[in-house]
Amino acid sequence: MAGMTTSGVVWKARLRKLTSFRLLFACAVGAAFGVWALSLFVGPLAKLAFLPLLLFGVALGATNDDVVLHCPHCATRTTPLARTCAACSRPLRS
């Protein structure tokens, strides 16, 4: 990443988050719960809201810079809202 600008590094991290199974699975579970809660009031029409809720959740998760899934220093997996890496003890955000 020596030649990449700061915005290039940020967008690379966002694209990496966009393809993360953990993020996609969490958003799918959240969208399913939202549709279930909505179906209590609206009925079967709530099933139409699953895909928009899923896409909205994925877009929010991929663009949120507080969600760091991999350490930028050692590339180990981290918990999404961790402040420091458990492997190298460096801060995840600058």
All heavy atoms as an XYZ file, in Angstrom:
696
protein
N       0.810     -1.188      0.000
C       0.000      0.000      0.000
C       0.858      1.258      0.000
O       0.407      2.305      0.413
C      -0.900      0.015      1.225
C      -2.061     -0.911      1.154
S      -3.230     -0.542      2.437
C      -3.066     -1.987      3.437
N       2.082      1.151     -0.438
C       2.990      2.282     -0.367
C       2.552      3.418     -1.283
O       2.685      4.574     -0.942
C       4.401      1.836     -0.724
N       2.003      3.108     -2.449
C       1.640      4.148     -3.391
C       0.203      4.607     -3.298
O      -0.209      5.490     -4.038
N      -0.579      4.043     -2.405
C      -1.990      4.400     -2.335
C      -2.202      5.650     -1.494
O      -1.525      5.860     -0.498
C      -2.810      3.249     -1.736
C      -2.830      2.015     -2.598
S      -3.879      0.752     -1.909
C      -5.452      1.305     -2.487
N      -3.132      6.465     -1.930
C      -3.491      7.642     -1.141
C      -4.373      7.211      0.017
O      -4.807      6.064      0.102
C      -4.248      8.657     -2.018
O      -5.458      8.049     -2.466
C      -3.418      9.088     -3.208
N      -4.649      8.148      0.895
C      -5.484      7.832      2.054
C      -6.871      7.402      1.622
O      -7.423      6.444      2.148
C      -5.575      9.053      2.981
O      -4.261      9.441      3.332
C      -6.364      8.735      4.224
N      -7.449      8.088      0.641
C      -8.785      7.701      0.191
C      -8.761      6.336     -0.488
O      -9.720      5.576     -0.405
C      -9.365      8.755     -0.746
O      -8.600      8.842     -1.926
N      -7.651      5.999     -1.147
C      -7.523      4.674     -1.751
C      -7.497      3.579     -0.706
O      -8.091      2.514     -0.877
N      -6.805      3.836      0.388
C      -6.739      2.865      1.485
C      -8.117      2.697      2.114
O      -8.546      1.585      2.420
C      -5.701      3.316      2.536
C      -5.765      2.444      3.771
C      -4.310      3.304      1.946
N      -8.827      3.816      2.297
C     -10.165      3.759      2.891
C     -11.112      2.976      1.997
O     -11.853      2.112      2.472
C     -10.699      5.189      3.149
C     -12.175      5.171      3.484
C      -9.905      5.870      4.244
N     -11.085      3.224      0.689
C     -11.993      2.508     -0.212
C     -11.615      1.043     -0.346
O     -12.480      0.187     -0.523
C     -12.054      3.193     -1.572
C     -12.969      4.363     -1.514
C     -12.631      5.679     -1.433
C     -14.398      4.324     -1.450
N     -13.751      6.454     -1.345
C     -14.856      5.653     -1.349
C     -15.331      3.297     -1.473
C     -16.211      5.970     -1.281
C     -16.675      3.616     -1.401
C     -17.102      4.939     -1.311
N     -10.333      0.721     -0.248
C      -9.933     -0.686     -0.273
C     -10.477     -1.410      0.948
O     -10.971     -2.535      0.857
C      -8.413     -0.794     -0.323
C      -7.925     -2.212     -0.430
C      -6.420     -2.281     -0.515
C      -5.970     -3.720     -0.559
N      -4.509     -3.818     -0.573
N     -10.406     -0.754      2.110
C     -10.955     -1.353      3.329
C     -12.475     -1.495      3.231
O     -13.039     -2.485      3.692
C     -10.586     -0.509      4.540
N     -13.138     -0.517      2.631
C     -14.598     -0.604      2.476
C     -14.991     -1.731      1.534
O     -15.971     -2.439      1.786
C     -15.152      0.719      1.965
C     -15.155      1.783      3.027
C     -15.679      3.080      2.521
N     -15.664      4.085      3.570
C     -15.912      5.358      3.373
N     -16.204      5.799      2.182
N     -15.865      6.199      4.382
N     -14.258     -1.913      0.447
C     -14.563     -3.022     -0.466
C     -14.303     -4.361      0.192
O     -15.019     -5.328     -0.037
C     -13.739     -2.883     -1.749
C     -14.196     -1.796     -2.704
C     -13.234     -1.685     -3.874
C     -15.601     -2.073     -3.194
N     -13.268     -4.424      1.031
C     -12.987     -5.661      1.754
C     -14.118     -5.981      2.737
O     -14.499     -7.129      2.914
C     -11.657     -5.532      2.486
C     -11.148     -6.816      3.031
C      -9.757     -6.640      3.578
N      -9.243     -7.924      4.007
C      -8.092     -8.085      4.587
N      -7.301     -7.049      4.795
N      -7.684     -9.278      4.958
N     -14.657     -4.925      3.379
C     -15.780     -5.135      4.297
C     -17.030     -5.539      3.543
O     -17.833     -6.326      4.029
C     -16.064     -3.861      5.097
C     -15.119     -3.628      6.225
C     -15.597     -2.539      7.136
C     -15.442     -1.191      6.509
N     -15.734     -0.086      7.417
N     -17.198     -5.016      2.331
C     -18.385     -5.317      1.547
C     -18.461     -6.793      1.180
O     -19.544     -7.343      1.063
C     -18.397     -4.454      0.284
C     -19.630     -4.469     -0.579
C     -20.827     -3.969      0.210
C     -19.431     -3.619     -1.804
N     -17.319     -7.443      1.041
C     -17.302     -8.864      0.689
C     -17.126     -9.762      1.909
O     -16.915    -10.965      1.759
C     -16.165     -9.138     -0.312
O     -14.926     -8.754      0.284
C     -16.378     -8.383     -1.606
N     -17.226     -9.218      3.096
C     -17.046     -9.999      4.316
C     -18.300    -10.821      4.617
O     -19.408    -10.289      4.666
C     -16.753     -9.070      5.488
O     -16.823     -9.773      6.697
N     -18.110    -12.106      4.843
C     -19.236    -12.969      5.173
C     -19.863    -12.568      6.507
O     -21.080    -12.596      6.656
C     -18.793    -14.437      5.228
C     -19.885    -15.360      5.674
C     -20.896    -15.713      4.807
C     -19.917    -15.853      6.971
C     -21.918    -16.546      5.220
C     -20.932    -16.693      7.380
C     -21.939    -17.041      6.510
N     -19.032    -12.170      7.468
C     -19.555    -11.791      8.789
C     -20.483    -10.597      8.685
O     -21.535    -10.557      9.314
C     -18.411    -11.483      9.746
C     -17.611    -12.689     10.127
C     -16.601    -12.382     11.190
N     -15.558    -11.497     10.677
C     -14.787    -10.756     11.441
N     -14.931    -10.761     12.741
N     -13.840    -10.019     10.920
N     -20.107     -9.602      7.884
C     -20.953     -8.424      7.720
C     -22.250     -8.779      6.991
O     -23.333     -8.375      7.401
C     -20.210     -7.331      6.964
C     -20.996     -6.052      6.703
C     -21.280     -5.325      8.015
C     -20.250     -5.147      5.748
N     -22.143     -9.561      5.925
C     -23.335     -9.942      5.165
C     -24.283    -10.789      6.011
O     -25.507    -10.613      5.966
C     -22.936    -10.690      3.896
C     -22.170     -9.873      2.861
C     -21.736    -10.766      1.714
C     -23.003     -8.727      2.362
N     -23.737    -11.715      6.796
C     -24.576    -12.560      7.638
C     -25.272    -11.742      8.722
O     -26.461    -11.924      8.985
C     -23.740    -13.677      8.266
C     -24.560    -14.644      9.068
C     -25.362    -15.574      8.432
C     -24.530    -14.622     10.449
C     -26.131    -16.468      9.170
C     -25.283    -15.500     11.196
C     -26.087    -16.434     10.553
N     -24.530    -10.826      9.361
C     -25.126     -9.986     10.398
C     -26.229     -9.114      9.824
O     -27.283     -8.931     10.455
C     -24.051     -9.127     11.057
N     -26.029     -8.589      8.631
C     -27.065     -7.764      8.005
C     -28.275     -8.599      7.597
O     -29.412     -8.137      7.696
C     -26.492     -7.037      6.791
S     -25.326     -5.753      7.239
N     -28.048     -9.836      7.156
C     -29.171    -10.705      6.794
C     -29.997    -11.059      8.024
O     -31.229    -11.067      7.973
C     -28.652    -11.978      6.115
N     -29.334    -11.335      9.141
C     -30.060    -11.632     10.378
C     -30.830    -10.400     10.845
O     -31.988    -10.491     11.252
C     -29.092    -12.143     11.472
C     -29.763    -12.210     12.824
C     -28.545    -13.507     11.080
N     -30.199     -9.243     10.767
C     -30.880     -8.004     11.156
C     -32.071     -7.695     10.268
O     -33.131     -7.273     10.749
N     -31.926     -7.911      8.971
C     -33.037     -7.671      8.052
C     -34.169     -8.669      8.295
O     -35.350     -8.309      8.239
C     -32.553     -7.753      6.611
N     -33.819     -9.925      8.576
C     -34.851    -10.924      8.859
C     -35.611    -10.571     10.133
O     -36.841    -10.702     10.193
C     -34.222    -12.309      8.987
N     -34.904    -10.106     11.152
C     -35.572     -9.687     12.375
C     -36.460     -8.470     12.124
O     -37.573     -8.387     12.636
C     -34.535     -9.368     13.459
C     -35.170     -8.934     14.754
C     -35.799     -9.846     15.568
C     -35.159     -7.599     15.138
C     -36.410     -9.450     16.754
C     -35.745     -7.191     16.311
C     -36.381     -8.116     17.133
N     -35.973     -7.527     11.323
C     -36.780     -6.351     10.988
C     -38.039     -6.721     10.232
O     -39.115     -6.165     10.483
N     -37.930     -7.660      9.303
C     -39.107     -8.109      8.545
C     -40.076     -8.841      9.462
O     -41.296     -8.672      9.358
C     -38.675     -8.994      7.358
C     -39.844     -9.738      6.763
C     -37.992     -8.141      6.310
N     -39.556     -9.652     10.380
C     -40.438    -10.343     11.320
C     -41.192     -9.336     12.181
O     -42.411     -9.462     12.371
C     -39.620    -11.281     12.209
C     -40.437    -11.867     13.312
C     -41.325    -12.902     13.224
C     -40.475    -11.412     14.668
N     -41.897    -13.127     14.442
C     -41.400    -12.222     15.348
C     -39.817    -10.418     15.360
C     -41.684    -12.062     16.694
C     -40.097    -10.248     16.703
C     -41.016    -11.064     17.362
N     -40.494     -8.334     12.694
C     -41.156     -7.329     13.528
C     -42.165     -6.526     12.718
O     -43.257     -6.212     13.200
C     -40.111     -6.392     14.143
N     -41.825     -6.230     11.484
C     -42.751     -5.489     10.623
C     -43.970     -6.328     10.258
O     -45.078     -5.809     10.119
C     -42.013     -5.036      9.364
C     -42.683     -4.011      8.468
C     -42.934     -2.722      9.249
C     -41.813     -3.731      7.261
N     -43.792     -7.648     10.148
C     -44.907     -8.520      9.782
C     -45.954     -8.610     10.895
O     -47.096     -8.979     10.633
C     -44.413     -9.922      9.432
O     -44.000    -10.604     10.594
N     -45.572     -8.279     12.114
C     -46.548     -8.261     13.202
C     -47.595     -7.172     12.991
O     -48.717     -7.283     13.464
C     -45.848     -8.062     14.548
C     -44.896     -9.179     14.974
C     -44.193     -8.786     16.259
C     -45.645    -10.479     15.148
N     -47.202     -6.119     12.293
C     -48.115     -4.999     12.065
C     -48.710     -4.997     10.666
O     -49.875     -4.667     10.492
C     -47.383     -3.671     12.298
C     -46.814     -3.544     13.669
C     -45.456     -3.668     13.877
C     -47.638     -3.322     14.762
C     -44.919     -3.559     15.148
C     -47.121     -3.214     16.034
C     -45.751     -3.333     16.228
N     -47.927     -5.352      9.666
C     -48.360     -5.225      8.280
C     -48.839     -6.552      7.696
O     -49.649     -6.575      6.793
C     -47.218     -4.643      7.418
C     -47.636     -4.468      5.983
C     -46.747     -3.327      7.980
N     -48.318     -7.646      8.176
C     -48.686     -8.952      7.652
C     -47.710     -9.414      6.586
O     -46.531     -9.066      6.606
N     -48.190    -10.202      5.640
C     -47.306    -10.804      4.640
C     -46.606     -9.791      3.730
O     -45.624    -10.114      3.090
C     -48.219    -11.696      3.809
C     -49.490    -11.789      4.544
C     -49.556    -10.680      5.517
N     -47.116     -8.578      3.644
C     -46.471     -7.578      2.795
C     -45.079     -7.198      3.296
O     -44.283     -6.633      2.558
C     -47.340     -6.313      2.711
C     -48.637     -6.448      1.931
C     -49.430     -5.166      2.022
C     -48.346     -6.796      0.490
N     -44.784     -7.502      4.533
C     -43.485     -7.159      5.110
C     -42.353     -7.925      4.444
O     -41.203     -7.482      4.482
C     -43.492     -7.434      6.602
N     -42.646     -9.057      3.806
C     -41.599     -9.832      3.143
C     -40.943     -9.041      2.015
O     -39.802     -9.294      1.660
C     -42.168    -11.136      2.595
C     -42.602    -12.095      3.675
C     -43.195    -13.339      3.091
C     -43.734    -14.227      4.193
N     -44.415    -15.400      3.671
N     -41.658     -8.082      1.475
C     -41.101     -7.254      0.409
C     -40.002     -6.322      0.914
O     -39.225     -5.793      0.134
C     -42.204     -6.430     -0.251
C     -43.312     -7.227     -0.937
C     -44.410     -6.302     -1.417
C     -42.736     -8.021     -2.085
N     -39.930     -6.121      2.210
C     -38.952     -5.199      2.782
C     -37.619     -5.871      3.092
O     -36.673     -5.185      3.478
C     -39.518     -4.582      4.059
N     -37.505     -7.188      2.903
C     -36.269     -7.875      3.278
C     -35.072     -7.392      2.461
O     -34.043     -7.020      3.017
C     -36.416     -9.390      3.124
C     -35.147    -10.135      3.443
C     -34.739    -10.296      4.756
C     -34.345    -10.648      2.440
C     -33.569    -10.960      5.073
C     -33.173    -11.313      2.739
C     -32.787    -11.468      4.061
N     -35.180     -7.393      1.150
C     -34.048     -7.011      0.312
C     -33.639     -5.551      0.513
O     -32.442     -5.276      0.655
C     -34.344     -7.306     -1.156
C     -33.172     -7.135     -2.117
C     -32.026     -8.058     -1.716
C     -33.616     -7.414     -3.532
N     -34.583     -4.596      0.559
C     -34.141     -3.221      0.836
C     -33.476     -3.072      2.207
O     -32.482     -2.345      2.334
C     -35.431     -2.401      0.776
C     -36.341     -3.188     -0.083
C     -35.995     -4.622      0.173
N     -33.993     -3.763      3.228
C     -33.359     -3.697      4.543
C     -31.960     -4.319      4.522
O     -31.031     -3.791      5.129
C     -34.211     -4.416      5.589
C     -35.405     -3.660      6.144
C     -36.217     -4.562      7.056
C     -34.948     -2.437      6.886
N     -31.804     -5.416      3.806
C     -30.505     -6.064      3.687
C     -29.503     -5.156      2.985
O     -28.383     -4.960      3.460
C     -30.630     -7.395      2.940
C     -29.337     -8.152      2.672
C     -28.713     -8.606      3.979
C     -29.591     -9.322      1.759
N     -29.890     -4.581      1.866
C     -28.991     -3.697      1.126
C     -28.649     -2.448      1.921
O     -27.506     -1.973      1.889
C     -29.616     -3.327     -0.221
C     -29.774     -4.476     -1.208
C     -30.486     -4.006     -2.456
C     -28.438     -5.090     -1.537
N     -29.616     -1.917      2.647
C     -29.375     -0.743      3.479
C     -28.378     -1.067      4.590
O     -27.452     -0.303      4.858
C     -30.707     -0.248      4.066
C     -30.582      1.001      4.880
C     -30.289      2.207      4.281
C     -30.757      0.963      6.250
C     -30.175      3.365      5.030
C     -30.648      2.103      7.016
C     -30.350      3.319      6.404
N     -28.537     -2.217      5.225
C     -27.619     -2.627      6.283
C     -26.210     -2.864      5.767
O     -25.226     -2.472      6.407
N     -26.081     -3.489      4.617
C     -24.763     -3.741      4.045
C     -24.096     -2.431      3.654
O     -22.900     -2.231      3.894
C     -24.868     -4.704      2.832
C     -23.579     -4.745      2.054
C     -25.260     -6.093      3.295
N     -24.849     -1.511      3.078
C     -24.283     -0.215      2.703
C     -23.822      0.560      3.937
O     -22.742      1.155      3.936
C     -25.309      0.597      1.919
N     -24.612      0.526      4.992
C     -24.209      1.207      6.224
C     -22.978      0.552      6.847
O     -22.074      1.235      7.305
C     -25.348      1.202      7.238
C     -26.441      2.230      7.047
C     -27.491      2.077      8.136
C     -25.885      3.626      7.064
N     -22.941     -0.755      6.872
C     -21.805     -1.456      7.459
C     -20.521     -1.271      6.672
O     -19.437     -1.155      7.245
N     -20.620     -1.229      5.344
C     -19.416     -1.090      4.522
C     -18.854      0.327      4.564
O     -17.642      0.519      4.454
C     -19.715     -1.485      3.085
N     -19.703      1.321      4.734
C     -19.218      2.705      4.736
C     -18.919      3.235      6.131
O     -18.361      4.321      6.262
C     -20.232      3.643      4.054
O     -21.484      3.540      4.722
C     -20.385      3.295      2.590
N     -19.278      2.489      7.173
C     -19.002      2.923      8.537
C     -17.535      2.624      8.866
O     -17.118      1.479      8.929
C     -19.922      2.196      9.519
C     -19.792      2.697     10.924
O     -18.955      3.541     11.223
N     -20.630      2.182     11.793
N     -16.758      3.673      9.080
C     -15.333      3.485      9.337
C     -15.041      3.010     10.759
O     -13.907      2.677     11.073
C     -14.578      4.779      9.055
C     -14.592      5.122      7.574
O     -14.650      4.186      6.760
O     -14.549      6.321      7.244
N     -16.038      2.978     11.632
C     -15.835      2.445     12.978
C     -15.838      0.920     12.991
O     -15.367      0.307     13.934
C     -16.913      2.954     13.935
C     -16.708      4.417     14.287
O     -15.564      4.886     14.182
O     -17.696      5.063     14.662
N     -16.366      0.306     11.961
C     -16.381     -1.151     11.855
C     -15.094     -1.589     11.157
O     -14.919     -1.386      9.964
C     -17.618     -1.646     11.070
C     -17.580     -3.151     10.895
C     -18.881     -1.223     11.761
N     -14.163     -2.146     11.922
C     -12.888     -2.624     11.383
C     -12.877     -4.137     11.551
O     -12.910     -4.643     12.672
C     -11.695     -1.985     12.127
C     -10.386     -2.510     11.576
C     -11.751     -0.479     12.026
N     -12.864     -4.871     10.439
C     -12.931     -6.328     10.499
C     -11.556     -6.988     10.465
O     -11.411     -8.124     10.877
C     -13.788     -6.857      9.348
C     -15.235     -6.394      9.361
C     -15.953     -6.908      8.125
C     -15.942     -6.857     10.613
N     -10.546     -6.290      9.951
C      -9.189     -6.819      9.883
C      -8.218     -5.724     10.318
O      -8.385     -4.558      9.980
C      -8.835     -7.255      8.462
C      -9.618     -8.423      7.995
N     -10.864     -8.310      7.420
C      -9.348     -9.746      8.026
C     -11.314     -9.494      7.113
N     -10.418    -10.387      7.475
N      -7.198     -6.110     11.059
C      -6.185     -5.163     11.516
C      -5.409     -4.638     10.308
O      -4.946     -5.431      9.479
C      -5.228     -5.854     12.493
S      -3.876     -4.790     13.044
N      -5.257     -3.317     10.174
C      -4.509     -2.788      9.029
C      -3.007     -3.055      9.130
O      -2.294     -2.952      8.137
C      -4.800     -1.290      9.071
C      -5.249     -0.999     10.444
C      -5.844     -2.265     10.989
N      -2.513     -3.440     10.304
C      -1.082     -3.663     10.489
C      -0.686     -5.119     10.279
O       0.290     -5.405      9.593
C      -0.656     -3.215     11.896
C      -1.088     -1.820     12.216
N      -0.545     -0.713     11.623
C      -2.041     -1.350     13.050
C      -1.128      0.373     12.079
N      -2.047      0.011     12.949
N      -1.444     -6.049     10.875
C      -1.064     -7.465     10.777
C      -2.111     -8.311     10.044
O      -1.904     -9.500      9.865
C      -0.802     -8.034     12.166
S      -2.241     -8.081     13.236
N      -3.232     -7.718      9.645
C      -4.293     -8.354      8.850
C      -5.005     -9.493      9.575
O      -5.614    -10.353      8.949
C      -3.760     -8.847      7.511
N      -4.967     -9.532     10.906
C      -5.730    -10.538     11.647
C      -7.176    -10.081     11.782
O      -7.468     -8.898     11.787
C      -5.178    -10.738     13.073
O      -4.320     -9.709     13.421
C      -4.531    -12.055     13.242
N      -8.077    -11.052     11.904
C      -9.486    -10.725     12.108
C      -9.676    -10.102     13.478
O      -9.054    -10.511     14.450
C     -10.336    -11.994     12.021
C     -10.654    -12.399     10.633
C     -11.486    -13.638     10.560
N     -12.453    -13.778     11.633
C     -13.357    -14.715     11.699
N     -13.433    -15.605     10.758
N     -14.192    -14.788     12.699
N     -10.540     -9.114     13.537
C     -10.836     -8.456     14.806
C     -12.343     -8.474     15.023
O     -13.106     -8.722     14.107
C     -10.353     -6.999     14.806
O     -11.052     -6.286     13.786
C      -8.867     -6.908     14.565
N     -12.741     -8.206     16.245
C     -14.169     -8.018     16.487
C     -14.556     -6.664     15.892
O     -13.735     -5.745     15.868
C     -14.497     -8.069     17.988
O     -13.718     -7.095     18.662
C     -14.203     -9.440     18.556
N     -15.775     -6.513     15.408
C     -16.126     -5.313     14.643
C     -15.933     -3.980     15.362
O     -15.568     -3.012     14.731
C     -17.597     -5.537     14.307
C     -17.750     -7.002     14.268
C     -16.822     -7.522     15.330
N     -16.119     -3.888     16.655
C     -16.006     -2.600     17.325
C     -14.794     -2.521     18.258
O     -14.746     -1.688     19.154
C     -17.288     -2.298     18.094
C     -18.524     -2.114     17.217
C     -19.757     -1.906     18.070
C     -18.345     -0.967     16.261
N     -13.789     -3.366     18.029
C     -12.582     -3.345     18.858
C     -11.782     -2.075     18.587
O     -11.804     -1.522     17.495
C     -11.727     -4.564     18.557
N     -11.079     -1.613     19.611
C     -10.244     -0.417     19.463
C      -8.787     -0.763     19.185
O      -8.101     -0.016     18.500
C     -10.347      0.451     20.709
C     -11.728      0.991     20.932
C     -11.720      2.010     22.064
N     -13.047      2.444     22.401
C     -13.717      3.385     21.761
N     -13.186      3.966     20.728
N     -14.924      3.727     22.143
N      -8.322     -1.892     19.723
C      -6.942     -2.333     19.487
C      -6.950     -3.776     18.994
O      -7.882     -4.540     19.263
C      -6.094     -2.259     20.773
O      -6.689     -3.075     21.770
C      -5.973     -0.834     21.282
N      -5.906     -4.136     18.300
C      -5.774     -5.497     17.781
C      -5.320     -6.414     18.912
O      -4.408     -6.077     19.667
C      -4.760     -5.513     16.639
S      -4.455     -7.152     15.966
N      -5.919     -7.581     19.014
C      -5.542     -8.532     20.055
C      -4.210     -9.207     19.743
O      -3.506     -9.650     20.644
C      -6.629     -9.591     20.215
N      -3.826     -9.260     18.480
C      -2.584     -9.936     18.101
C      -1.359     -9.029     18.232
O      -0.346     -9.419     18.798
C      -2.696    -10.445     16.671
N      -1.461     -7.790     17.718
C      -0.278     -6.918     17.718
C      -0.407     -5.742     18.679
O       0.530     -4.950     18.814
C       0.013     -6.413     16.315
S      -1.232     -5.315     15.623
N      -1.529     -5.573     19.328
C      -1.797     -4.520     20.325
C      -1.683     -3.109     19.775
O      -1.461     -2.170     20.514
C      -0.870     -4.667     21.537
O      -1.079     -5.911     22.143
N      -1.833     -2.935     18.481
C      -1.809     -1.614     17.875
C      -3.228     -1.083     17.743
O      -4.170     -1.857     17.623
C      -1.148     -1.662     16.508
C       0.318     -1.961     16.577
C       0.816     -2.225     15.194
N       2.043     -1.536     14.916
C       2.680     -1.645     13.782
N       2.194     -2.398     12.804
N       3.809     -1.001     13.587
N      -3.385      0.239     17.713
C      -4.740      0.787     17.533
C      -5.265      0.499     16.127
O      -4.501      0.536     15.151
C      -4.557      2.285     17.764
C      -3.116      2.553     17.572
C      -2.390      1.278     17.910
N      -6.550      0.216     16.024
C      -7.140     -0.118     14.725
C      -7.523      1.123     13.930
O      -7.572      1.095     12.719
C      -8.379     -1.000     14.930
C      -8.093     -2.375     15.518
C      -9.390     -3.104     15.809
C      -7.227     -3.182     14.598
N      -7.810      2.198     14.609
C      -8.181      3.439     13.927
C      -7.199      4.520     14.307
O      -6.689      4.568     15.407
C      -9.585      3.870     14.359
C     -10.642      2.905     13.933
C     -11.998      3.347     14.478
N     -12.812      2.203     14.805
C     -12.790      1.557     15.954
N     -12.045      1.955     16.924
N     -13.550      0.510     16.151
N      -6.951      5.415     13.360
C      -6.010      6.500     13.656
C      -6.693      7.730     14.205
O      -7.839      7.862     14.283
C      -5.264      6.888     12.397
O      -6.136      7.118     11.339
